[in-house]
C-alpha cells in the first residue's frame, strides 16, 4: 500500500534528523535518569529505527528495561517528539546501538519561548487537578517556567490529550502557599516510572496568568530549579 503524505512527511523529518546525527533525549525512571544519544538510522519501510547507545551505562540499562520510550529532539527552533517500543541492543556500524520499532507517534512544534527550570527530586513540586471536590489526577512536576510545566502522572488516572483545558489546578511547593492556575495540555505521551509502572508525561502551558502568579512561578523556578 502506498504511503500517505503524512507518513512520507514523518519519514522525511526523522530521516533528516538521522542524517544530521541529531541528539535525542529520553527521561527515564520518573526523570531520575536522562538517556542522551543520537539518532543513527530510520528504516524507510517504517519498520524500525536505530539510536546510538548513551555514554551512561545506567541510562542504557534503564531504556532497555522498558517496553516503550518517549524521545525528544530539537532541530533549530523546532521540537520533535516521538514514542517507540521494544528497545533491544544491537551493533550498528561497528558500534553499540539500540534498535526500536518505528515510532508509534510523531509530533513537531516550535520550541518554547521561555527558559525552563529543571526540578530536582527533593523538594517536590506537585500539580493537582480537581473540580467540585472530585480529584482528576495528581502529578509530579519535572520542569517549570513562565511558559508552562512538564508533568509526570503515575497510573495514569486520566488520559491527557493535546488541547485539554484543566481549570483551577493547584501547584504545590514544599514550604510555600499553593498556587492556583489554569492549564492547557500541549502534548502528552506514555512514560514509565522507576519501578516500571505505567505513567504519562505531558507538557502544559499556563492560561491567563496574573502578574502575581507570574512572580510566584519565577520565584519557585529560581529557588528550586537549575536553568537548562
Backbone torsions as a table, in degrees:
resi	resn	phi	psi	omega
1	UNK	NA	129.7	179.6
2	UNK	-60.8	148.2	178.6
3	UNK	-76.0	146.1	178.3
4	UNK	-76.3	167.8	177.7
5	UNK	-61.3	-38.0	179.1
6	UNK	-64.0	-44.5	180.0
7	UNK	-64.4	-40.1	178.0
8	UNK	-64.8	-37.6	178.3
9	UNK	-66.4	-39.9	178.0
10	UNK	-60.6	-46.4	179.9
11	UNK	-61.1	-41.7	-179.0
12	UNK	-62.9	-41.5	179.7
13	UNK	-62.7	-49.8	-177.6
14	UNK	-70.9	-36.6	178.2
15	UNK	-63.3	-41.7	177.4
16	UNK	-61.2	-39.2	178.1
17	UNK	-64.9	-40.2	-180.0
18	UNK	-68.1	-41.6	-179.8
19	UNK	-61.6	-39.3	179.6
20	UNK	-79.0	-6.2	-175.9
21	UNK	64.1	38.5	-175.4
22	UNK	-63.1	143.6	178.9
23	UNK	-73.9	142.5	174.6
24	UNK	-126.7	145.9	-178.0
25	UNK	-128.2	140.2	172.8
26	UNK	-135.2	129.9	177.5
27	UNK	-94.2	126.1	-173.1
28	UNK	-122.3	163.8	179.0
29	UNK	51.2	51.2	177.1
30	UNK	66.6	24.7	-179.7
31	UNK	92.5	-1.6	-178.4
32	UNK	-72.2	-27.6	-179.9
33	UNK	-123.6	145.0	176.9
34	UNK	-120.3	120.1	175.3
35	UNK	-90.5	114.2	-179.1
36	UNK	-119.6	120.8	-176.9
37	UNK	-154.5	-161.0	179.1
38	UNK	-131.1	145.3	176.3
39	UNK	-78.9	123.0	-176.0
40	UNK	-97.2	-42.2	-170.7
41	UNK	-152.4	140.8	173.7
42	UNK	-122.6	122.9	179.1
43	UNK	-69.2	120.9	-179.4
44	UNK	-63.4	-18.0	177.5
45	UNK	-87.5	4.5	175.7
46	UNK	62.3	40.2	178.1
47	UNK	-103.5	-35.9	-176.1
48	UNK	-156.8	170.7	174.7
49	UNK	-140.4	160.7	-179.2
50	UNK	-130.9	129.8	172.8
51	UNK	-118.2	149.5	177.0
52	UNK	-69.2	150.6	174.3
53	UNK	-66.9	146.6	178.1
54	UNK	-74.7	161.0	174.2
55	UNK	-75.4	-12.1	-179.7
56	UNK	-96.6	108.0	-177.3
57	UNK	-61.2	-37.1	-179.9
58	UNK	-65.2	-39.2	178.5
59	UNK	-67.1	-38.7	176.4
60	UNK	-60.9	-45.8	-178.9
61	UNK	-63.8	-40.1	-179.8
62	UNK	-65.8	-39.6	179.5
63	UNK	-66.9	-41.9	-179.3
64	UNK	-69.7	-17.0	-177.7
65	UNK	-85.4	-12.5	-179.1
66	UNK	-101.9	162.1	-179.3
67	UNK	-92.3	-19.6	-175.7
68	UNK	-145.0	137.7	-175.0
69	UNK	-128.6	135.2	176.9
70	UNK	-102.4	116.9	-178.3
71	UNK	-104.9	155.3	175.1
72	UNK	-137.6	140.4	177.3
73	UNK	-140.3	150.6	178.5
74	UNK	-122.5	126.5	179.1
75	UNK	-126.6	109.6	-175.9
76	UNK	61.2	-126.4	179.2
77	UNK	-93.8	8.0	-177.8
78	UNK	-106.2	144.5	175.2
79	UNK	-112.9	127.9	180.0
80	UNK	-113.7	130.5	178.5
81	UNK	-127.7	138.8	178.8
82	UNK	-152.3	155.2	-178.5
83	UNK	-119.3	128.8	-179.4
84	UNK	-130.3	152.1	-174.1
85	UNK	-118.3	168.4	172.4
86	UNK	56.3	58.4	177.4
87	UNK	-67.9	141.0	176.4
88	UNK	-146.7	144.5	-178.8
89	UNK	-74.8	138.5	176.4
90	UNK	-143.8	177.7	170.4
91	UNK	-113.7	125.6	-177.9
92	UNK	-129.6	120.7	-178.4
93	UNK	62.4	30.1	178.7
94	UNK	81.4	5.6	-178.8
95	UNK	-127.4	155.3	178.7
96	UNK	-63.1	136.6	-178.2
97	UNK	-150.3	176.6	179.5
98	UNK	-131.5	128.1	178.9
99	UNK	-102.7	137.0	177.5
100	UNK	-132.9	161.2	174.0
101	UNK	-64.5	155.7	177.9
102	UNK	-55.3	140.2	-175.2
103	UNK	-51.6	136.4	178.4
104	UNK	-75.3	-38.2	180.0
105	UNK	-135.2	142.7	178.1
106	UNK	-135.2	131.0	178.9
107	UNK	-139.3	146.1	176.8
108	UNK	-132.7	146.8	180.0
109	UNK	-157.3	163.5	176.3
110	UNK	-71.0	146.2	-179.7
111	UNK	-64.8	152.8	-178.8
112	UNK	-63.3	148.3	-177.6
113	UNK	-82.7	-16.5	-176.0
114	UNK	-111.6	142.2	174.0
115	UNK	-67.9	138.7	-178.5
116	UNK	-107.8	155.2	176.1
117	UNK	-106.6	129.3	177.7
118	UNK	-80.4	129.5	-174.8
119	UNK	-93.6	124.7	177.9
120	UNK	-71.4	167.5	-178.4
121	UNK	-63.2	-34.3	178.9
122	UNK	-133.3	132.9	-3.2
123	UNK	-77.0	152.4	-175.3
124	UNK	-81.6	154.1	167.4
125	UNK	-112.5	135.7	179.8
126	UNK	-126.2	150.3	174.3
127	UNK	-119.5	123.6	-178.5
128	UNK	-120.6	123.9	178.9
129	UNK	-112.6	127.7	179.0
130	UNK	-152.2	161.6	177.4
131	UNK	-150.1	131.0	178.8
132	UNK	52.8	39.8	176.1
133	UNK	81.7	-1.9	-179.6
134	UNK	-99.6	124.3	-179.6
135	UNK	-78.1	121.3	175.0
136	UNK	-80.3	-56.2	177.6
137	UNK	-164.7	163.1	173.8
138	UNK	-130.1	129.2	-174.2
139	UNK	-137.1	153.3	172.8
140	UNK	-82.7	142.4	176.4
141	UNK	-98.7	126.0	-178.6
142	UNK	-107.6	-12.8	167.1
143	UNK	-155.5	158.0	-173.7
144	UNK	-150.9	142.9	174.1
145	UNK	-156.9	178.7	175.7
146	UNK	-65.2	-20.4	178.8
147	UNK	-77.9	-24.8	-178.5
148	UNK	157.0	-162.2	-178.6
149	UNK	-136.1	155.8	169.4
150	UNK	-108.8	131.7	-176.4
151	UNK	-126.4	154.4	175.0
152	UNK	-125.1	115.8	-176.4
153	UNK	-107.4	116.3	178.1
154	UNK	-72.9	148.7	176.8
155	UNK	115.1	-78.6	-14.4
156	UNK	-82.4	158.5	178.6
157	UNK	-69.3	-43.4	175.7
158	UNK	-132.3	152.1	178.4
159	UNK	-85.8	117.2	178.0
160	UNK	-84.9	141.1	-179.9
161	UNK	-133.7	149.7	178.7
162	UNK	-56.2	134.1	179.5
163	UNK	99.1	-16.2	178.5
164	UNK	-65.4	138.9	176.4
165	UNK	-110.3	125.9	-178.7
166	UNK	-111.4	109.0	-175.8
167	UNK	-86.4	142.3	171.7
168	UNK	62.5	34.6	176.9
169	UNK	-68.8	149.3	-178.6
170	UNK	-111.8	120.5	174.6
171	UNK	-96.8	121.5	-177.4
172	UNK	-111.9	128.4	177.3
173	UNK	-126.2	130.0	-177.3
174	UNK	-53.2	125.6	177.0
175	UNK	86.1	4.3	-180.0
176	UNK	-130.9	159.0	177.1
177	UNK	-68.6	141.4	177.9
178	UNK	-59.5	149.4	-179.7
179	UNK	-114.7	126.6	179.2
180	UNK	-92.6	129.5	-179.4
181	UNK	-144.1	158.0	169.6
182	UNK	-102.7	138.8	-176.7
183	UNK	-125.1	149.7	169.9
184	UNK	-120.8	127.0	178.9
185	UNK	-73.1	123.9	179.4
186	UNK	-95.8	-37.5	178.0
187	UNK	-158.7	153.3	-179.1
188	UNK	-151.3	151.2	179.7
189	UNK	-161.7	164.4	-179.5
190	UNK	-70.2	153.8	177.8
191	UNK	-150.5	-177.9	179.6
192	UNK	-135.7	145.2	176.2
193	UNK	-82.2	173.4	-179.6
194	UNK	-59.6	-32.2	-179.6
195	UNK	-89.3	7.6	179.8
196	UNK	88.8	-3.6	-179.6
197	UNK	-67.9	156.3	-178.2
198	UNK	-71.0	148.3	178.3
199	UNK	-152.7	173.7	177.6
200	UNK	-136.6	129.9	174.9
201	UNK	-98.9	144.9	178.1
202	UNK	-149.1	147.4	172.4
203	UNK	-109.2	129.5	-176.5
204	UNK	-127.6	146.5	174.7
205	UNK	-108.6	150.1	177.6
206	UNK	-76.0	145.9	176.7
207	UNK	-113.4	126.8	171.9
208	UNK	52.2	53.2	178.2
209	UNK	-68.1	136.8	173.7
210	UNK	-78.8	158.8	176.9
211	UNK	-55.9	-38.0	179.8
212	UNK	-65.4	-40.8	178.9
213	UNK	-66.3	-38.9	177.9
214	UNK	-61.5	-41.0	178.3
215	UNK	-62.8	-41.9	-179.6
216	UNK	-64.9	-42.0	-179.4
217	UNK	-65.0	-43.2	177.9
218	UNK	-61.9	-39.0	-179.9
219	UNK	-66.8	-43.7	178.3
220	UNK	-59.4	-45.3	-179.0
221	UNK	-61.9	-39.2	-179.7
222	UNK	-70.6	-37.4	-175.2
223	UNK	-73.9	-47.4	-170.4
224	UNK	-109.1	-8.9	-176.0
225	UNK	-109.9	168.2	170.8
226	UNK	-122.7	138.0	-174.7
227	UNK	-65.9	137.5	179.1
228	UNK	-127.8	NA	NA
